[in-house]
Amino acid sequence: MLAWPVRSSLYNRAHPEVTMLFIPLRRDDEKRQAPALATYLIILANIIGFVLSSLPHDFTNPADDFARTLSTYGFVPAEPTIIGLLASMFLHANILHLAGNMLFLFAVGPSVEEAFGPIGMTGFYLMGGCVATGVFKLFHWDSTKPLIGASGAIAAVMGVYLVRYWRKKMRFLIFPWFRIVSAAAQVVLPLWFAEQLLVAYFELGGNGTGVAGTAHLGGFTFGLVAALTIGVMPEREKRSYKELVKVSDTIDHALADNLYQEAIAAELRGDIAGARKIARELLLVRPDAEHALQLAVDLAVTADDDSGIDAPAARLLNLFISNGRVKDANALVAQLAGEESVRVLPRFLARAAAWCDKRNEHAKAARLYRRLAEIRPFGKEGVESLVNAGVSLQRAGDAAAARAAFEAAHTHAGCTPEWATVIRDKVALLEG
């Protein structure tokens, strides 16, 4: 972040002890899982801000015009505004100022965004920039020179980076000698911080370089504190949550085992109603456990309660299918929806029919769809089941039976104009 006017060089020749800059290039082990969109959008916003501020409005004196733009939208400590506070983070004095800041942000921003997400990255940038500007104002209360640049905000991101990746090595470009070295962030970034102390010392002594070292220190310190507060504590909470989940799972398993044994004992005593009540409690604890679903189905079959069979049977079939247990799935379909079955199981039949169609067992699927149409004779569900039966029969090569199914769907009381159009298309395809 620079205080306008800016010196023509990037470093102060009068103070060679503060000329060394460590510019991070990238993390050595960096492997990004996704584009750092927030970082890239911030970089784009800075570029747009620089371009717009550089466009001359007064072609007779573009230099004065540019200075007026920066004075208007930069942060003037003596006359602070919200617009100046925010806009100053996206304004730069020249192309080298912009390029240097964006290089820093491009190097550390994606890693911070990877750790804290795009919202976290944006928050660190904006809040860090505001804090950096506030610190600068504390030391330059009545200054009329506008403060511009993103480096205070980027310093905050660097502070976050140091906390999150302090042991990771990075490649750095040492300016102005243009040498590339590899060093851990815990070594180089504290050196950069020490350099900013020197910059701030000369700045406050009235012999500065035009670089706002106090803003850099404020932003960097904010990033350190924020990352320690927001970044480290969630890790502890995350570990605690994982431990809590592990304990909760252990308790759930123990409770489920106890409920299962109680249900079996009730069944052996002949108390089917009591066993089913316990089985329902078991499903609340372990809703996707195979033994719980199977028990619920078996008890409902014993009680001859189709409504109690349907939902757990459909979920059990889904479990078998998702685990590739074809034999078990076929056995369950044969048990509950065999050719002699008259059970009313709409959810189970729909899932079983779709699965059979997918396995190219089209004749079997058509039988299940027709059974589904019988138990859902009203409304669009009955029409849909008959159409699906016709499609399955068509795939099975039985054109006559397919046409009969389509005709039954067309004459169904629930056939709407939309379904009639679909059925005509199916028949036309069949006859074509």
N, C-alpha and C positions, 0 to 999 in steps of 0.2 A: 504494500500500500504506500503510495507516494504522496508527498505534500507538494502541491503545485506552487511555484514553478519547479520543473524537474531539471536537473543538471544534464548536460548533453551526453555524458558518458554513463555507463552502467555502474561505475564505482568511482570513488573519490580519490584522485591521485594525491591529494594532500595528506591522506591518511591511509597509507598502504596496509596498515595493520587491520583494516576492516574491508579489504578488497576481496578476500577469499569467500566464494560462495560454493556451497555444496548443493548441487541440483540433482535430485533423485531421478533416475531413469526408469527403473522398474524393480520389482521384487525378484530375487533370483529364482525362487520356486513358484512363481506366479502361474497359476493355471485357472483362468476364469471360466466359471460354469455358464455364465450368461453375460450379455453385454451390459456394461455399467451405464444404463440409460440416464439416470439422474446426473451422473458426472458429465456425460456427453452433452446433455441439455444445458447444464450450467456453463460449460465451455462455449456452446453455441450462443447462449445469451450474452456472454461477455464479448464474443466476436461481433454480434449484432449491435451491442451497446457501443463498441468502439467505432464501428462503421457509421452508425447514425450520428454519433457525436463529432465525427470527423467531416461529415458533409457540410460544406460551407453554405451559410445563408447570406453572407455578405462577401461577394466575390472581389470586392475592392480591397478588403483586408482580411483574408481568411485566417491569419494567425490570431488576430484579436477576436475574431468571431469564435474560434475554437476555445480560446481562453474564457470568453463569456459563457459558452456552453458548459464548460467544466465548473465555472463559478456558480452557475445556476443549479446544476444537478449534482455537483460534488457536495461533500459535507463540510460546511463552514462552521467551525466551533463557536464563533461569536454569534452566529445566527442559525442555529440548528433547526432542521426540518425533517419530518418523516421521509419525505421524498429524497432528500439528500442522504439520509441514513441508509436507505435501501439502494438508491441508484448509484451511490458511490462505489458499491461493491462490483458494479458491472461497467465501470468507466476506467479508461487507461490513457496515459499521457502520450504514448507513442507505440509503434508496432513492437519495439523491443520490450517495452514494459508489458504489453499484452502477451507476447510470446513467452517471456520468462515466467510469468505467473501461470499461464495455461500449461506450461511444461511441468511445473510443480504439481498442479492439480491433476493432470493426466497421469502422472506417475503414482501418486498416493491415493487419489480419489477412488479408482475402481476397487482397490483392496479394502478401503473403509466401507464402500458400498456393499461389497461382498459380505463383510462381517455384520453390518448393521442395517442393510437394506436401503432402498432408494429414499424412503422417508427419513431414516436416520441420517443418511449422508446429506440430504438437503437441509435438515434441521441443524446439523453441525455447521454447515457452511453459512447459513443465514444468521443463526444465533451467534456463531463465532465472529462473523463480520460485525454484528451490532456491538458485541462486547469489545472487540478491538477498537472500533470507532469511539466507544465510550471511554476507554482507557486513554486514547489519544486526546480526547477533549479534556480529561482531567488535568493533563499536563500543558495543554494549549488552550486555556479557557477562553481567552479573548482574541484568538488568532482569526484573521480574516482570510487566510490562505485555505482554499478548498482541499480537502483530503479525498483522494480517489485511489482506486485500485482494489484488486481482489485478494491481495496477499495477506491481509489481516484475517479474512475468512479462511484462506487456504492454510494459514498458520494454525488455525484451530483444527483443521482436518489433519495436519501433520502431527499435532498433539495427540489426536485420537489414534493415528497410525502408530505412534511410538508406544502407546499403551497396549494396543492390540497385537502388534507385530514386533515388539522390542527385541526379540531374539533373532528375527529373520534378517538375513543379509540382503542388501540392496546394492545395485550398481549406481554409483554417483559420478557425475561429471563435476570436476573441480574447476571452477572459473576463477581467474581468467587463463589458467594454464591449459585448459581443455584436456585434462587427463582423466581417464575413467578408472575408478577403483571400486572394489567391492568391500563393503563393511556393514556391520550390523547397525540397525537403526539406533540401538541403545548407545552407540559410540558417536555416530555422526550427528544425529539430531540434537543431542545436548551440546555438541560443539557449535552447531548452528545457533542454538539458543544463546550460548556465550557470546558469539559474534554479535547477536542482536543487542545484547547488553552494552557492548562497545558502541554500536550504532546509536542506541538510545542515549548513551552518555554524551556523545558528541552532539546529538540532536538537542538535548536539553541544555547543553552548554552554548548553544547558538552557533555552533560550527559544524552543523550536520551535513549530510550528503544529499539531502532531499528525500531520504528514505525514512519512513515513519517507524523507527525501531520500537517505540512504545506500543504502537498498534500491533506489531508482530508479537511482542512479548505478551500483550493482553490476549490476543487470539490463541496463541500457543498454550498459554496457561489454562484458558477456558477449555480447550480441547482435552488437555490432560485430566482436568478435574471432571469434566463431563463423561469422558470415557471410563474413568475409574468408578464413577457413580452409576452410570447407565450400563456400561459394558461388562464390568466384572461381577456386579451383584446379580444380574440375570443368569450368569453361569452357575452361581451358587443355587439360585432358585430353580434353575433347570435340573441340576443334580438332585435337589430335594424333591422336585416333582417326579423325577424318574424313580427315586427311591420310594416315594409315596405310591406311585402306580404299581411298583413291584410288590409292595406290601399289600395293596388293595387286591391285586390279582391273586396273591396267596390266600387272602381271606375269602375271596370269591370262590376259589377252587375248593377250599375246605368246606364252605357253606354249601356249595353245589353238591359235593360228595355226600354230605350229611342229608341234604334234601332227597337226593337220589335213593339213598338207602332207606329213608323213611317212606318214600313212595312205593318202593318194592315191597317193603314190609306190610304196608297197607293193602297192597294188591294181594299178597299172599293170605292176608286175613279175610279177603273177600270184600274189603271196603274200597270198591272201585271209585266211588264218588270222592272219598277222602284222598285216595291216591291221585286222582286227577287234579284235585285242588293243590296238592303238594307239587305236582308236575308243573302246574301253571306258575307257581312260585319259583320253581327251578328255572323255567324259561326266562323269568325276569332277571335272574342272576346270570345265567349263561344262555342268552337267546340264540346263539349260533352253535351250541355244542351238539354234536351228533347224538350222543346218548340221551340228552334231554329231549331233542326233537323226536327221536325214535320212541322213547317212552311215552311222550304225549300222543303220538299216533297210535301206538299199540293199545293204550288205555281207552282212547276214543273209539277204536275199532271194537274193543270188548264191550263198550257201552253202546255201540251201534249209533254213534252220534256223528253224522256226516259233517255238521258245522264245526265240530271239534277236530275232525280229521283234516279238513281242507287246508287251513293256513300252515300248520306245522308240516304237513305232508309236502306242500309246495316248497317250503323252505328246505326240507330234507332233500328233496329231489334236486334243487338248485345246488345244494352242498355236494351231492354225489357228482353232478355234472361238472361243476367247477373244479373238482379234484380228479376228474377223468375216470371216475369209477363207474364205467359203463355197465358192468354186470349188476352192481347194486342198484343202479338207476332202473335198469330193465326189470329187475325183480320187484321193485317198488311199484312200477307202472302196472306190471302183471297182477300184483296183489290188489291194487286199488282201482284199476281201470281195465281189468281184463274183459274179454268179450261177454262174459256172463255177469259182469258187474252192473249194478243199477244205482250205485252210490251217486249222490249229488255233490260233486266236488268241482265247482267251476274254476277256481284258481289252479288247482292241481291239474285238471284236464287241459286247460289252456297252455300251461307250461309243458306238460308232457307232449301235447300235440306239436307244439313248435319245435321241441327237441327231436321228435321223431322225423319231422320234415327235414330238419337240418342234417339228420343222419341218412337221408334218402329212403327212409321207411315211409313212403308216401301213402300207401294203402292203410297202414296202421294209423298214420296221422289223420287221414280222412275219416276213419272210424271214430277217432277221438273228437274231431271237430263236429261230426254229426251228433255224437252223444252230447256235446256241449250245446248244440243248437236245441236239442230236446229239453235240456234242463234250464235253458234260458230262452224260452219261446217268444218272449215279448221284447219289443224295442230293437235298437240297432245291433245289440249284442247277438241276437239270433240271426240277423241278416249276415253279419260279419262272419259268424261261425260257418254258415252255409257256403258263403263265398270262399272261405279258406278251405272248406272241404272240397269244393269244386276245383280249386287250384291244385290241391294235393292229388286228386283223382286224375286231373289232366297230366300232372307230372308222372303219375303211375302208369299212364298210357290208356286209361279207361275213359275214352271220350264220351261214351253214352252216359256213364254214371256222372261224369263231370257236368254234362249238359243238364241232366236231371237236377243236380245240386244247384246249378245256376238258376234254373227255372223256379225251383223252390224258393230260392232267395228273392227272385224278382216278384213272386206272388205273395211273399211274406208281408204280414200286416205292418211290420216296422220298416219296410223298404221306402226310403226317401228318394227324391229325384236325384240326389247326388249318388246314392248307391245304385239306382237304376242305370245311370250313365256308366258306372264302373262295371256293372254286370253285362250290359250290352257290349262293352269293349272286350270283356273276357270271352263272351260267346263268339264275337266276331273273330277273335284270335283263335279260338278253338276250331271254328269252321274254316278259317283260312289255311 
